[in-house]
Amino acid sequence: MPRSSGIYSLPSNTWYPAVPNTVMKSTDSNATLLDMAQAIDGSLAKDGSNANTAAVWGVFKPITTTGGTTAYSLATGLSLTTLGTYQVFMVKWNATNTGASTLAVDGVAAAPLRKGAAAVIAGDLIAGNINTVAYDGTGFQVLEANVPLDPTLLTIAALTPTTDQAIYFTGTDTAATMSVTSFGRSLVASASAAAGRLTIGAMSPASRQTGDFNAAATYIYPVDTTSANVTATLPGSPAQGDRIVFFDAAGNWQINKLTIARNGNTIQGLAEDMDCTTRYAAFGLMFDSTRGWRIYQ
């Protein structure tokens, strides 16, 4: 297969150059076709120069390395002795690297494997993974080096939570699952501490009351009547189970009373406001849609 500076030349025989009125032999035809096929086949692997050691500018089928962990070897089957800058190979690693590593291609001296300007580190090259490596003149750039996953994400990924379960951490990068009921979810979804207390039926402390005020469900009211009588007006449209607590904050109810204004609902079955005149008294009212407000403590 004669070549000159990368240009293919047909073999000389009865087919080439063709001569008028000359018999073209079948053996020459077969030889010419074979030579052309070999030229095409060789051109897929070589850059067009005459030398058998011509640089390979792209390998489109991954080649599995040998050696491994830090010193890898790649056999292309082309017996390369030199590499061209930007020459590219597709590589399938036979072993995961344990630190800075090198790659030797055919008969070319081993060169360092890098990610950008930095040497690869342990775990960048994963056994079975396929990466593209490009020779930059001094070493190989690993174009898709493995990016280690965050250990916290790996911990989460290893869990298999099911319906009504949540993930919680038991230590640094260690986690487990726990059951979460619909009630628990509603509590977590509470927009504020006050809303959370309402969800679980807990009471919220109110500020000290020294004058007339409108009482709201789920609050504990310290009422100070040192200066004058105080009236607390109950909600006009309470809900079933609403609770309100009042207590004598200064010990003066026997002097200046606290009046609980019923606001349309009965108190203890009576359609009357309730006066509180016992010093240091504390009590709670709970609403029942049938019986009205009832003292429960």
C-alpha positions in Angstrom: 0.0 0.0 0.0 2.2 2.8 -1.2 1.8 6.2 0.6 3.5 9.6 0.3 2.8 12.3 2.8 -0.6 10.9 3.8 -1.8 10.6 0.1 -2.9 7.1 -1.0 -1.6 5.8 -4.4 -3.1 2.8 -6.2 -0.8 -0.1 -6.9 0.5 -0.4 -10.4 -0.9 -3.3 -12.4 -3.2 -4.0 -15.3 -5.9 -2.0 -13.5 -3.7 1.0 -12.9 -2.8 2.9 -14.9 -5.4 1.7 -17.3 -4.2 1.1 -20.9 -6.7 1.0 -23.8 -7.2 -2.4 -25.5 -5.5 -4.1 -22.6 -6.9 -7.1 -20.7 -7.5 -6.2 -17.0 -6.7 -9.3 -14.9 -9.0 -10.4 -12.1 -6.0 -11.0 -9.8 -5.0 -7.4 -10.2 -8.6 -6.3 -9.6 -8.7 -8.3 -6.4 -5.3 -7.0 -5.3 -6.3 -3.4 -5.9 -9.6 -3.7 -4.0 -7.8 -5.4 -1.1 -5.1 -2.6 -1.1 -7.8 0.1 -1.0 -9.6 -1.7 1.9 -6.4 -1.9 3.9 -5.7 1.8 3.2 -9.2 2.8 4.5 -8.9 0.5 7.5 -5.4 1.9 8.4 -6.6 5.5 7.9 -9.2 5.0 10.7 -6.4 4.3 13.2 -3.6 6.6 12.0 -3.2 10.3 11.4 -2.0 9.9 7.8 1.7 9.7 8.1 3.8 6.8 6.8 5.3 5.6 10.1 3.7 2.6 11.7 4.0 4.5 15.0 1.7 7.3 13.9 -0.3 9.0 16.7 -3.9 7.9 17.4 -6.1 11.0 17.6 -9.2 9.4 19.0 -10.1 6.0 20.3 -13.8 5.5 20.1 -14.1 2.2 21.9 -13.0 2.2 25.6 -9.9 0.3 26.4 -9.6 -1.4 29.8 -6.4 -0.6 31.7 -4.1 -3.0 33.5 -2.0 -2.6 36.6 -4.0 -0.1 38.6 -4.5 1.6 42.0 -1.7 4.1 41.2 0.2 2.9 38.0 -2.1 2.2 35.0 -1.2 0.8 31.6 -3.1 1.1 28.4 -2.5 -1.1 25.3 -4.0 0.3 22.1 -2.7 -2.4 19.9 -0.9 0.2 17.7 2.5 0.0 19.4 2.6 3.8 19.9 6.0 5.2 20.9 5.0 8.9 20.9 1.9 10.8 21.8 0.6 14.0 20.2 -0.6 16.9 22.3 -4.4 16.7 22.8 -4.4 13.1 21.9 -7.5 11.5 23.4 -8.3 8.0 24.7 -11.4 6.5 26.2 -10.4 4.5 29.2 -12.2 2.0 31.4 -10.4 1.7 34.7 -9.6 -1.8 35.9 -9.2 -0.7 39.5 -10.0 2.3 41.7 -7.1 4.5 42.4 -5.7 4.9 45.9 -3.8 8.2 45.4 -1.9 10.2 42.8 -1.6 8.0 39.6 0.1 7.6 36.2 -0.9 6.2 32.9 1.5 4.5 30.4 0.2 4.1 26.8 1.9 1.3 24.8 5.6 2.0 24.7 5.3 5.7 25.8 6.7 6.5 29.3 4.1 6.8 32.1 2.7 10.3 32.6 0.7 11.7 35.5 -3.1 11.7 35.6 -4.5 15.1 36.6 -7.7 17.0 37.1 -6.8 20.4 35.7 -3.5 21.3 37.3 -4.0 19.0 40.4 -3.0 15.3 40.5 -5.9 12.9 40.9 -6.6 11.8 44.4 -7.8 8.5 45.9 -11.3 7.6 44.5 -11.1 9.9 41.4 -10.8 6.9 39.1 -13.4 4.3 39.8 -13.1 0.6 38.8 -15.5 0.0 35.9 -16.0 3.7 35.1 -15.2 5.0 31.6 -13.4 8.4 31.4 -11.9 10.4 28.6 -8.3 11.3 29.0 -6.4 13.8 26.9 -2.6 14.1 26.7 -1.6 17.7 27.2 2.1 17.3 26.4 3.3 16.5 30.0 0.4 14.3 31.4 -3.1 13.2 31.0 -6.1 15.4 31.8 -9.0 13.2 33.1 -12.0 15.0 31.6 -14.7 13.4 33.8 -12.9 12.5 37.0 -15.1 11.1 39.7 -16.5 13.8 42.0 -16.8 12.2 45.5 -20.3 12.5 46.9 -21.0 14.3 50.1 -20.9 11.8 53.0 -24.1 13.2 54.4 -25.9 12.6 51.1 -24.5 9.1 50.9 -25.9 8.5 54.4 -29.3 9.7 53.4 -29.2 7.7 50.2 -28.5 4.5 52.1 -31.8 4.7 54.0 -35.2 3.5 52.7 -37.9 5.4 54.5 -41.5 4.3 53.9 -44.9 6.0 54.4 -45.1 8.2 57.5 -41.4 8.1 58.3 -38.8 10.8 58.6 -35.0 10.8 58.7 -33.1 12.0 61.7 -29.3 12.1 62.4 -27.9 10.0 65.2 -24.3 11.4 64.9 -21.9 12.9 62.3 -23.0 11.4 58.9 -25.0 8.7 60.6 -28.8 8.6 60.4 -31.9 6.5 61.0 -35.6 6.7 60.3 -38.5 7.3 62.7 -42.3 7.1 62.5 -44.1 10.4 62.0 -47.9 10.5 62.6 -50.3 13.0 60.9 -50.5 14.7 64.3 -46.7 15.0 64.4 -46.7 16.5 60.9 -49.3 19.1 61.9 -47.2 20.0 64.9 -44.1 20.5 62.8 -46.1 22.5 60.4 -47.1 25.0 63.1 -46.1 28.5 62.0 -45.2 29.7 65.5 -44.8 28.5 69.1 -48.3 29.8 69.9 -49.7 27.8 66.9 -47.9 24.7 68.1 -49.3 25.1 71.6 -52.7 25.4 70.1 -52.2 22.2 68.1 -51.3 20.2 71.2 -53.9 21.9 73.4 -51.3 23.7 75.6 -51.9 27.1 77.1 -50.0 30.3 76.2 -48.9 32.8 78.8 -50.5 36.3 78.3 -49.2 39.6 79.5 -50.2 41.1 82.9 -53.7 42.6 82.7 -54.4 45.7 84.7 -57.5 47.0 82.9 -60.5 45.7 81.0 -59.6 43.2 78.2 -61.0 40.7 75.7 -59.9 37.2 76.7 -58.9 34.7 74.0 -58.9 30.9 74.1 -55.7 29.0 75.0 -54.3 31.9 77.1 -53.4 32.1 80.8 -54.2 35.6 82.1 -52.5 37.1 85.2 -55.0 39.7 86.3 -53.8 42.6 88.6 -56.7 44.5 90.2 -54.5 46.6 92.5 -55.7 49.9 91.0 -59.3 49.1 90.0 -61.9 46.4 89.1 -61.1 44.6 85.9 -63.6 43.0 83.4 -62.5 40.2 81.2 -64.9 39.6 78.2 -65.1 36.0 77.0 -65.1 35.2 73.2 -68.4 35.7 71.5 -68.1 32.6 69.3 -66.0 30.0 71.2 -65.3 26.6 69.8 -65.9 23.3 71.5 -63.1 22.6 74.0 -61.8 26.2 74.1 -60.0 26.9 77.4 -59.0 30.1 79.2 -57.3 30.5 82.6 -57.3 33.5 85.0 -55.4 34.0 88.2 -55.0 36.8 90.8 -51.6 38.2 90.0 -51.4 40.6 93.0 -53.7 39.2 95.6 -56.2 42.0 95.4 -59.3 40.4 94.0 -61.0 40.6 97.4 -60.5 44.4 97.2 -61.0 45.1 93.5 -62.9 42.2 91.8 -62.4 40.5 88.5 -65.6 40.2 86.5 -65.9 37.6 83.8 -68.3 39.0 81.1 -70.1 36.0 79.6 -70.7 37.7 76.1 -73.8 35.7 75.2 -72.9 32.3 76.6 -73.8 30.8 80.0 -71.2 30.3 82.8 -71.8 27.3 85.0 -75.3 27.1 83.4 -76.2 30.6 84.4 -76.9 33.5 82.1 -75.0 35.8 84.4 -71.5 37.4 84.5 -69.2 35.9 87.1 -67.5 38.0 89.8 -64.2 36.7 91.3 -63.4 38.1 94.8 -61.2 35.4 96.3 -57.6 36.5 97.0 -55.0 34.6 94.9 -57.6 32.5 93.2 -56.8 30.7 90.0 -59.3 28.9 87.7 -59.9 27.8 84.2 -63.0 28.0 82.0 -63.7 25.4 79.3 -66.4 25.8 76.7 -69.0 23.1 75.8 -71.3 23.8 72.9 -74.2 22.3 74.9 -73.5 23.5 78.5 -71.6 26.8 77.9 -68.5 27.8 79.9 -67.7 25.5 82.8 -65.1 25.9 85.6 -62.6 23.0 85.2 -59.9 23.7 87.7 
